[in-house]
Amino acid sequence: MHKDLEHGFQCGAFAVEPLKGSVTGCDRPSRHLPPKAMEVLVCLAGAAPETLTRHELLGKVWGERFVSDEVLTHAITELRHALGDAPNNPAYIETIPKRGYRLLKRPLPFERPGADKAGNGRNRKTPEETARGGGTIRRVPGIAFFILVCMVVILAAVLDLPGADKEVSSHTPGQGNSTAEPGQASNRITISERLLQAESLEGRATPDSSRQAELLLEQILSKEPNNAVAWSLLGRVYYRQTKIFRSRPAQEGLYLARQAIQRALAIDSKFGPAYADLALINMTLDFDFDEANRHLRQAQYLSPADPYVLQVAARMEMIHAHVGHAIDLLEQSVSIDRNSCAAYANLGQAYYFANRLDDAENALNKSLMLSPDVVRSRYLLGLVRLARESMRPALVMMTEERDEGLRMSGIAILRYALNEKQASDEAVDSLSRSSDGPSAYHMATVYAFRGQHDEALDWLELAYDHRDEEILNLLVDPALVGLRSEARWSRLVEKLDLPHRI
């Protein structure tokens, strides 16, 4: 980040505060920018009005990491939304075809949003005055402030003032959009780093990492209660804890998830990933695909290249049996973020549904490499090896699955495939009596594999009643192919308002 710009600068009608991650116009509330988008803006400001190539921007902002051009396109889109800019008639960021981008406004000295324009006009030095030494007068308050800080530090050391060694708070509750004081700069960076860490933890897709992400996000929100990114991530954590890990009571967890997402949108109504959060809830909890599509379109408009938005869009495609489209979106997602274990697991499942078994195994192994304790990947690898008729390796993989319910259902399937009927019967009996057993949907897949169609359909109907999100794989899951000729299966498809033709 350019040192002369990092403490703030004026860009046209907007005050840009990189350490706060905010862009504020005189007639609009402050908008939060993701860290990488802010770095792109600072780089463009540092070079203005010269053009920076896409290669230069990728190198300056993302460094040695292997990323696709999509991450830069996404960052430019975020900037244009924040600045109210239009790509076809730009006032701020101009696209130079086949080259890169340039900032049309030269950065000016920082002005606090809402400052008295008349007063500023009276006190502002012209460039000629500054060149004659006017800048010396402007530095006096800085010297006075430095002397004052030194006095406070000395007094704190002598008198042992309470709290003298504590981290400077980056936010005063109730003043989310206030301007940061000089001593807060280092903690602003800490907040940004913590957000990235929380996002990484959430993407590992394990119960422990989810809990760690929750605690970290709560710390962030205790300092910055108006941080839309943190609220959106927290809603995602609550959702995963409730629906994937089942570590929270359903009613409590889903209420918390909805509240967190709504809070994110109340703070920033143009934060695309929060609309994707809503779309996921509409799909998997409400089974309301029209509302989900409405929110998903908004998410894609605001954040077209966000990896999480792409994953939710893929989920919608999968529900409607557009497996090829879902794979395209998931491949795009992992090309942008190569460290998301959850994205690789979702891609592996999509490949499995498409019978692309080599690709499925590669993607699932990648998810395990990123997070060895990830839930579901070993179960899916077991199914992939079962499809290859590699029974014993499949059984080994099932026994190593981290989720108790998936492990039990996978073993029951493999015992049956190995012609160990008694062992499979005992496993199914154990499943039906276990309080930690698999979901209703996975019970249905066990019975379907064993050819017990009536029992499988009973469990599928229970999965519908329980709003088990896995039932939305009804049209694409190979385990359920044998049920498609049953009248009850057709009625269930109608209840879900899914297409009959696959």
LUMTINU-710425 format. One record per residue (C-alpha): residue in one letter; x, y, z. Coordinates in steps of 0.05 Angstrom, whole numbers, plus 32768, in hexadecimal, padded with zeros to 4 digits. Example, Ala and Ser with C-alpha at 12.3 -4.5 7.8 and 13.67 -1.06 7.14 Angstrom:
BEGIN
SITE   rest     xx     yy     zz
SITE      a   80F6   7FA6   809C
SITE      s   8111   7FEB   808F
This chain:
BEGIN
SITE   rest     xx     yy     zz
SITE      m   8000   8000   8000
SITE      h   801B   8045   7FEF
SITE      k   8032   8065   8030
SITE      d   801D   80AB   801C
SITE      l   7FD5   8094   800E
SITE      e   7FC9   805F   8043
SITE      h   7FAF   8092   8077
SITE      g   7F7A   80AD   8047
SITE      f   7F70   80D6   8009
SITE      q   7F3A   80FA   7FE2
SITE      c   7F24   80D9   7FA1
SITE      g   7EF4   8107   7F7D
SITE      a   7EB6   810C   7FAA
SITE      f   7ECC   80D3   7FD6
SITE      a   7EF7   80CF   8014
SITE      v   7F20   808E   8012
SITE      e   7F3B   8072   8054
SITE      p   7F64   8034   8044
SITE      l   7F72   8020   808C
SITE      k   7F28   8022   809C
SITE      g   7F17   8000   805B
SITE      s   7EE2   8035   804C
SITE      v   7ECD   8063   8014
SITE      t   7E9F   809D   8027
SITE      g   7E7C   80CF   7FFA
SITE      c   7E61   8111   8011
SITE      d   7E19   80FB   8002
SITE      r   7E1C   80B0   8012
SITE      p   7E2F   8085   804E
SITE      s   7E73   8064   8055
SITE      r   7E7C   8024   802E
SITE      h   7EAB   7FEC   8042
SITE      l   7EDC   7FD2   800E
SITE      p   7EFD   7F8D   8012
SITE      p   7F48   7F93   801F
SITE      k   7F5E   7F7F   7FD9
SITE      a   7F2E   7FAF   7FB7
SITE      m   7F48   7FE7   7FE3
SITE      e   7F90   7FD5   7FD1
SITE      v   7F7E   7FD8   7F87
SITE      l   7F60   801E   7F91
SITE      v   7F9F   8035   7FB6
SITE      c   7FCC   801A   7F7F
SITE      l   7FA3   803E   7F4A
SITE      a   7FA5   807E   7F73
SITE      g   7FF0   8079   7F7B
SITE      a   7FF8   8074   7F2F
SITE      a   7FC1   80A5   7F1A
SITE      p   7FB6   80BB   7EE5
SITE      e   7FE3   8087   7EC6
SITE      t   7FCA   8042   7EB2
SITE      l   7FDC   8004   7ED9
SITE      t   7FD9   7FC3   7EB3
SITE      r   7FB2   7F88   7ECD
SITE      h   7FF4   7F63   7ED7
SITE      e   8010   7F9C   7F00
SITE      l   7FD2   7FA0   7F2C
SITE      l   7FD1   7F55   7F38
SITE      g   801B   7F57   7F4B
SITE      k   8015   7F93   7F7A
SITE      v   7FD6   7F7B   7F9E
SITE      w   7FD9   7F2F   7F9B
SITE      g   8024   7F26   7F96
SITE      e   803F   7EE1   7F89
SITE      r   7FFC   7EBD   7F95
SITE      f   7FE0   7E9A   7F58
SITE      v   7F9E   7EBB   7F4A
SITE      s   7F74   7EC5   7F0B
SITE      d   7F62   7F08   7EEB
SITE      e   7F1C   7EFF   7F08
SITE      v   7F32   7F16   7F4D
SITE      l   7F48   7F59   7F2F
SITE      t   7F07   7F5F   7F07
SITE      h   7EE1   7F52   7F48
SITE      a   7F09   7F88   7F6D
SITE      i   7EFC   7FBB   7F37
SITE      t   7EB1   7FAB   7F39
SITE      e   7EB1   7FB5   7F85
SITE      l   7ED4   7FF9   7F7C
SITE      r   7EA3   8010   7F47
SITE      h   7E68   7FFF   7F74
SITE      a   7E87   8024   7FAE
SITE      l   7E96   8062   7F82
SITE      g   7E54   805F   7F5C
SITE      d   7E7C   8059   7F1C
SITE      a   7E65   803C   7ED9
SITE      p   7E96   8015   7EAD
SITE      n   7E77   8030   7E6C
SITE      n   7E7A   8079   7E85
SITE      p   7EAE   807B   7EBB
SITE      a   7EBB   80B6   7EE8
SITE      y   7EEE   8093   7F14
SITE      i   7F0A   8051   7EF8
SITE      e   7F17   804B   7EAD
SITE      t   7F22   8008   7E8C
SITE      i   7F5A   800B   7E59
SITE      p   7F49   7FD2   7E28
SITE      k   7F7C   7F99   7E26
SITE      r   7FA8   7FBF   7E58
SITE      g   7F8D   7FCF   7E9C
SITE      y   7F6D   8008   7EC4
SITE      r   7F7B   804F   7ED8
SITE      l   7F5D   807E   7F0C
SITE      l   7F41   80BD   7EED
SITE      k   7F44   80E6   7F2D
SITE      r   7F87   80FB   7F4B
SITE      p   7F89   80EC   7F96
SITE      l   7F86   812B   7FC0
SITE      p   7F96   8138   800A
SITE      f   7F65   8115   8038
SITE      e   7F25   8139   804D
SITE      r   7EF9   811C   8084
SITE      p   7EB4   810B   806A
SITE      g   7E81   8140   807D
SITE      a   7EB5   8176   808B
SITE      d   7E9F   81BE   8085
SITE      k   7EAC   81CE   803C
SITE      a   7EAF   821A   8047
SITE      g   7EE1   8212   8080
SITE      n   7F0B   81E4   8057
SITE      g   7F0B   8215   801E
SITE      r   7F24   824D   804B
SITE      n   7F5D   8224   806A
SITE      r   7F74   81FB   802E
SITE      k   7FB8   820E   8011
SITE      t   7FC2   8214   7FC7
SITE      p   7FFA   81EB   7FA7
SITE      e   8022   822C   7F9F
SITE      e   801A   823C   7FEA
SITE      t   8030   81F6   7FFD
SITE      a   806D   81FD   7FD2
SITE      r   807F   823F   7FF6
SITE      g   807F   821C   8039
SITE      g   8035   8219   804B
SITE      g   803F   81CF   805B
SITE      t   8069   81E2   8099
SITE      i   802C   8201   80B9
SITE      r   8003   81C2   80AB
SITE      r   8036   8196   80CE
SITE      v   8032   81BB   8111
SITE      p   7FF4   8196   812A
SITE      g   8018   8154   811B
SITE      i   8053   8169   8146
SITE      a   8025   817F   817E
SITE      f   8001   813C   817A
SITE      f   8043   8116   817D
SITE      i   8058   813E   81BB
SITE      l   8014   8130   81DB
SITE      v   801A   80E5   81CD
SITE      c   805F   80E3   81EC
SITE      m   8045   8106   822B
SITE      v   800C   80D4   8231
SITE      v   803B   8099   8229
SITE      i   806A   80B4   825F
SITE      l   8030   80C1   828F
SITE      a   8013   807B   8281
SITE      a   8056   805C   8292
SITE      v   8060   8085   82D2
SITE      l   8019   8080   82EC
SITE      d   800B   803A   82D1
SITE      l   7FCA   8051   82B1
SITE      p   7F99   8018   82A6
SITE      g   7F93   7FFF   825F
SITE      a   7FD4   8020   8248
SITE      d   7FED   7FDF   822A
SITE      k   7FAC   7FCA   8209
SITE      e   7F9F   7FC8   81BF
SITE      v   7F82   8008   81A5
SITE      s   7F39   7FFE   8193
SITE      s   7F2A   8007   814A
SITE      h   7EE1   8017   8156
SITE      t   7EB5   803A   8188
SITE      p   7E71   8018   818C
SITE      g   7E3C   8041   816B
SITE      q   7E6E   8067   8140
SITE      g   7E7B   8034   8108
SITE      n   7E8B   8069   80D3
SITE      s   7EB5   8098   80FE
SITE      t   7EFA   80AB   80E5
SITE      a   7F34   8084   8103
SITE      e   7F65   80A9   8131
SITE      p   7FAF   80A5   8121
SITE      g   7FBD   806F   8156
SITE      q   7F8A   8040   8137
SITE      a   7FAE   8031   80F6
SITE      s   7FD2   7FF1   810C
SITE      n   7F91   7FD4   8129
SITE      r   7F6C   7FE2   80E8
SITE      i   7F9D   7FB5   80C5
SITE      t   7F93   7F81   80FC
SITE      i   7F47   7F82   80F1
SITE      s   7F52   7F77   80A6
SITE      e   7F82   7F3D   80B3
SITE      r   7F51   7F1E   80E4
SITE      l   7F19   7F20   80B1
SITE      l   7F45   7EFB   807F
SITE      q   7F57   7EC8   80B6
SITE      a   7F0D   7EBE   80C7
SITE      e   7EFC   7EB4   807E
SITE      s   7F34   7E80   8078
SITE      l   7F1B   7E5C   80B7
SITE      e   7ED4   7E5A   809D
SITE      g   7EEC   7E3D   805B
SITE      r   7F0E   7E02   807D
SITE      a   7ECA   7DE2   8089
SITE      t   7ED7   7DC1   80CC
SITE      p   7EB1   7DC9   810E
SITE      d   7EEF   7DE2   8132
SITE      s   7F02   7E15   80FD
SITE      s   7EBA   7E2D   80FB
SITE      r   7EBA   7E39   8145
SITE      q   7EFD   7E5E   8140
SITE      a   7EE1   7E89   8108
SITE      e   7EA4   7E99   8133
SITE      l   7ECF   7EB0   816E
SITE      l   7EFB   7EDA   8141
SITE      l   7EC0   7EFC   811F
SITE      e   7EA1   7F0B   8163
SITE      q   7EE3   7F2E   8177
SITE      i   7EE2   7F56   8136
SITE      l   7E9A   7F6B   8140
SITE      s   7EA6   7F7F   8188
SITE      k   7ED6   7FB4   816B
SITE      e   7EB2   7FC2   812A
SITE      p   7E67   7FB2   8132
SITE      n   7E59   7FD2   80EE
SITE      n   7E86   7FA4   80C6
SITE      a   7E59   7F85   8090
SITE      v   7E8E   7F52   807A
SITE      a   7E94   7F36   80C1
SITE      w   7E48   7F31   80CA
SITE      s   7E41   7F0D   8087
SITE      l   7E78   7EDC   8099
SITE      l   7E5A   7ED0   80DE
SITE      g   7E16   7EC0   80BE
SITE      r   7E3A   7E8D   8091
SITE      v   7E5C   7E6E   80CE
SITE      y   7E19   7E67   80F3
SITE      y   7DFA   7E47   80B5
SITE      r   7E32   7E14   80AE
SITE      q   7E31   7E04   80F8
SITE      t   7DE7   7DF7   80F4
SITE      k   7DDE   7DD3   80B1
SITE      i   7E21   7DB2   80A4
SITE      f   7E40   7DA3   80E8
SITE      r   7DFF   7DA1   810F
SITE      s   7E23   7DC0   814A
SITE      r   7DEB   7DF3   8157
SITE      p   7DA1   7DE8   8163
SITE      a   7D7E   7DF4   8121
SITE      q   7D4E   7E2A   8137
SITE      e   7D83   7E52   815C
SITE      g   7DB9   7E4B   8127
SITE      l   7D8E   7E5E   80EC
SITE      y   7D71   7E9A   8112
SITE      l   7DB7   7EB2   8121
SITE      a   7DCD   7EA8   80D9
SITE      r   7D92   7ED0   80BD
SITE      q   7D9D   7F08   80EF
SITE      a   7DE7   7F0D   80E0
SITE      i   7DDB   7F10   8094
SITE      q   7DA4   7F44   809B
SITE      r   7DD3   7F6D   80C7
SITE      a   7E08   7F6B   8091
SITE      l   7DD8   7F85   805D
SITE      a   7DBD   7FBB   808C
SITE      i   7E04   7FD5   8092
SITE      d   7E15   7FCD   8048
SITE      s   7DDB   7FC2   8019
SITE      k   7E0B   7FB6   7FDF
SITE      f   7E34   7F7E   7FFD
SITE      g   7E2C   7F46   7FCB
SITE      p   7E41   7F09   7FF4
SITE      a   7E0A   7F18   8028
SITE      y   7DD6   7F12   7FF1
SITE      a   7DF5   7ECE   7FDF
SITE      d   7DEE   7EBB   8029
SITE      l   7DA4   7ECC   8024
SITE      a   7D9D   7EA5   7FE3
SITE      l   7DBB   7E67   8004
SITE      i   7D8A   7E6C   803E
SITE      n   7D50   7E76   800E
SITE      m   7D66   7E37   7FE8
SITE      t   7D79   7E07   801E
SITE      l   7D4B   7E1B   8057
SITE      d   7D0E   7E3A   8038
SITE      f   7D0F   7E13   7FF6
SITE      d   7CFB   7E56   7FD7
SITE      f   7D22   7E56   7F95
SITE      d   7D00   7E95   7F7A
SITE      e   7D17   7EBF   7FB5
SITE      a   7D5B   7E9D   7FB3
SITE      n   7D63   7EAF   7F69
SITE      r   7D51   7EF8   7F79
SITE      h   7D86   7EFD   7FAE
SITE      l   7DB9   7ED6   7F85
SITE      r   7DB0   7F05   7F49
SITE      q   7DBE   7F3F   7F77
SITE      a   7DFC   7F1D   7F93
SITE      q   7E16   7F0E   7F4D
SITE      y   7E0A   7F56   7F37
SITE      l   7E2F   7F73   7F72
SITE      s   7E66   7F3F   7F78
SITE      p   7E6A   7F18   7F37
SITE      a   7EAE   7EF8   7F44
SITE      d   7EAA   7EEC   7F8E
SITE      p   7EBC   7EA3   7F9B
SITE      y   7E85   7E99   7FCF
SITE      v   7E50   7EB8   7FA1
SITE      l   7E67   7E88   7F6A
SITE      q   7E5F   7E4C   7F9A
SITE      v   7E18   7E60   7FAD
SITE      a   7E07   7E69   7F63
SITE      a   7E23   7E23   7F56
SITE      r   7DF5   7E08   7F8D
SITE      m   7DB9   7E24   7F69
SITE      e   7DCF   7E05   7F27
SITE      m   7DDA   7DC2   7F49
SITE      i   7D94   7DC2   7F69
SITE      h   7D76   7DC8   7F23
SITE      a   7DA2   7D91   7F07
SITE      h   7DCF   7DC0   7EDF
SITE      v   7E0D   7D9C   7EF5
SITE      g   7E3A   7DB5   7EBD
SITE      h   7E29   7DFE   7ECD
SITE      a   7E35   7DF0   7F17
SITE      i   7E7A   7DD3   7F08
SITE      d   7E8C   7E10   7EDD
SITE      l   7E7B   7E3F   7F16
SITE      l   7EA0   7E16   7F4A
SITE      e   7EDE   7E11   7F1E
SITE      q   7EDC   7E5C   7F17
SITE      s   7ED6   7E63   7F63
SITE      v   7F13   7E39   7F72
SITE      s   7F3B   7E5C   7F3C
SITE      i   7F30   7E9D   7F63
SITE      d   7F39   7E80   7FA9
SITE      r   7F66   7E43   7FA9
SITE      n   7F66   7E3E   7FF5
SITE      s   7F1C   7E2F   8001
SITE      c   7F15   7DE8   8019
SITE      a   7EC9   7DED   8017
SITE      a   7ECB   7E02   7FCD
SITE      y   7EF6   7DC6   7FBA
SITE      a   7EC8   7D97   7FE0
SITE      n   7E8B   7DB4   7FBB
SITE      l   7EB0   7DAD   7F79
SITE      g   7EC2   7D65   7F89
SITE      q   7E79   7D55   7F98
SITE      a   7E63   7D75   7F56
SITE      y   7E97   7D4D   7F2F
SITE      y   7E7D   7D0E   7F52
SITE      f   7E36   7D1D   7F3E
SITE      a   7E4E   7D27   7EF6
SITE      n   7E73   7CE3   7EFA
SITE      r   7EB6   7D07   7EEF
SITE      l   7ED7   7CDA   7F22
SITE      d   7F20   7CED   7F16
SITE      d   7F10   7D37   7F1C
SITE      a   7EE6   7D29   7F5A
SITE      e   7F1F   7D05   7F7C
SITE      n   7F51   7D3C   7F6C
SITE      a   7F23   7D73   7F86
SITE      l   7F12   7D4D   7FC6
SITE      n   7F5B   7D3D   7FD3
SITE      k   7F6A   7D87   7FCB
SITE      s   7F35   7D97   8000
SITE      l   7F56   7D66   8030
SITE      m   7F9B   7D82   8022
SITE      l   7F81   7DC8   8035
SITE      s   7F5B   7DAF   8073
SITE      p   7F69   7D67   808A
SITE      d   7F2E   7D69   80BA
SITE      v   7EFB   7D81   8087
SITE      v   7EB6   7D62   808D
SITE      r   7E98   7D3B   8053
SITE      s   7ED4   7D35   8023
SITE      r   7EE8   7CEF   803A
SITE      y   7E9F   7CD8   8035
SITE      l   7E9C   7CF2   7FED
SITE      l   7EDF   7CD2   7FDD
SITE      g   7EC2   7C90   7FF7
SITE      l   7E87   7C98   7FC7
SITE      v   7EB7   7CA7   7F8D
SITE      r   7EDF   7C68   7F9B
SITE      l   7E9E   7C40   7FA2
SITE      a   7E8A   7C59   7F5D
SITE      r   7ECC   7C3D   7F44
SITE      e   7EBE   7BFC   7F68
SITE      s   7EFB   7C05   7F94
SITE      m   7ED5   7BEA   7FD0
SITE      r   7F0B   7BE2   8005
SITE      p   7F2C   7C26   7FF8
SITE      a   7EE7   7C44   7FFA
SITE      l   7ED9   7C24   803E
SITE      v   7F1B   7C3D   805A
SITE      m   7F09   7C84   8044
SITE      m   7EC3   7C7F   8063
SITE      t   7EDF   7C69   80A6
SITE      e   7F0C   7CA7   80A7
SITE      e   7ED3   7CD9   809B
SITE      r   7ED1   7D0E   80D2
SITE      d   7E85   7D15   80D5
SITE      e   7E66   7CDD   80FF
SITE      g   7E25   7CD9   80D8
SITE      l   7E46   7CD7   8094
SITE      r   7E78   7CA4   80AC
SITE      m   7E42   7C75   80C5
SITE      s   7E17   7C7B   8086
SITE      g   7E54   7C72   8059
SITE      i   7E69   7C33   807E
SITE      a   7E22   7C16   8079
SITE      i   7E24   7C21   802D
SITE      l   7E69   7C02   8025
SITE      r   7E58   7BC5   804F
SITE      y   7E1D   7BB8   8022
SITE      a   7E48   7BC2   7FE4
SITE      l   7E79   7B8F   7FFF
SITE      n   7E40   7B5D   8007
SITE      e   7E47   7B61   8053
SITE      k   7DFC   7B64   805C
SITE      q   7DFA   7B55   80A6
SITE      a   7E2E   7B8A   80B5
SITE      s   7E08   7BBB   808A
SITE      d   7DC6   7BAA   80AE
SITE      e   7DE8   7BB6   80F1
SITE      a   7E04   7BF8   80D8
SITE      v   7DBF   7C0E   80C1
SITE      d   7DA0   7BFA   8103
SITE      s   7DD5   7C22   8127
SITE      l   7DC7   7C5D   80FA
SITE      s   7D7D   7C5E   810A
SITE      r   7D8A   7C5D   8155
SITE      s   7DC4   7C8F   8158
SITE      s   7DB8   7CD6   816F
SITE      d   7DF6   7CEB   8149
SITE      g   7DE3   7CC5   810A
SITE      p   7DDF   7CE0   80C3
SITE      s   7DAA   7D10   80AA
SITE      a   7D68   7CF7   808F
SITE      y   7D82   7D01   8048
SITE      h   7DC0   7CD5   8053
SITE      m   7D95   7CA0   8073
SITE      a   7D6C   7CA1   8033
SITE      t   7DAB   7C96   8009
SITE      v   7DBE   7C59   8033
SITE      y   7D79   7C39   8028
SITE      a   7D7A   7C4C   7FDE
SITE      f   7DBD   7C2A   7FD4
SITE      r   7DA2   7BEC   7FF6
SITE      g   7D66   7BEC   7FC6
SITE      q   7D33   7BFB   7FFE
SITE      h   7D0D   7C30   7FD8
SITE      d   7CD2   7C39   8007
SITE      e   7D00   7C45   8042
SITE      a   7D2B   7C74   8019
SITE      l   7CEE   7C9D   8005
SITE      d   7CD6   7C9F   804D
SITE      w   7D18   7CBE   8061
SITE      l   7D17   7CEF   8026
SITE      e   7CD3   7D08   803B
SITE      l   7CEE   7D11   8081
SITE      a   7D29   7D36   8064
SITE      y   7CF9   7D65   8042
SITE      d   7CD2   7D72   8082
SITE      h   7D14   7D7F   80A8
SITE      r   7D2D   7DAF   8071
SITE      d   7D6A   7D83   8068
SITE      e   7D92   7DAB   8034
SITE      e   7DB0   7D6C   8015
SITE      i   7D6B   7D5A   7FF9
SITE      l   7D78   7D8F   7FC5
SITE      n   7DA8   7D5D   7FA5
SITE      l   7D6B   7D33   7F94
SITE      l   7D73   7D3A   7F48
SITE      v   7DBE   7D2E   7F43
SITE      d   7DD2   7CFD   7F7A
SITE      p   7DE4   7CB9   7F5A
SITE      a   7DCE   7C96   7F99
SITE      l   7D85   7CA7   7F8B
SITE      v   7D81   7C95   7F41
SITE      g   7D5B   7C55   7F51
SITE      l   7D22   7C7D   7F71
SITE      r   7D11   7CA7   7F34
SITE      s   7CDC   7C77   7F1B
SITE      e   7CB6   7C7B   7F5D
SITE      a   7C76   7CA5   7F61
SITE      r   7C8B   7CBF   7FA6
SITE      w   7CCC   7CD8   7F89
SITE      s   7CA6   7D00   7F54
SITE      r   7C79   7D1E   7F89
SITE      l   7CB5   7D33   7FB2
SITE      v   7CD4   7D55   7F75
SITE      e   7C92   7D7B   7F6C
SITE      k   7C91   7D91   7FB5
SITE      l   7CD7   7DAD   7FAC
SITE      d   7CC2   7DCE   7F6A
SITE      l   7CFC   7DAE   7F45
SITE      p   7CFE   7D9C   7EFB
SITE      h   7CE8   7D55   7EEB
SITE      r   7D15   7D4D   7EAF
SITE      i   7D5E   7D45   7EBF
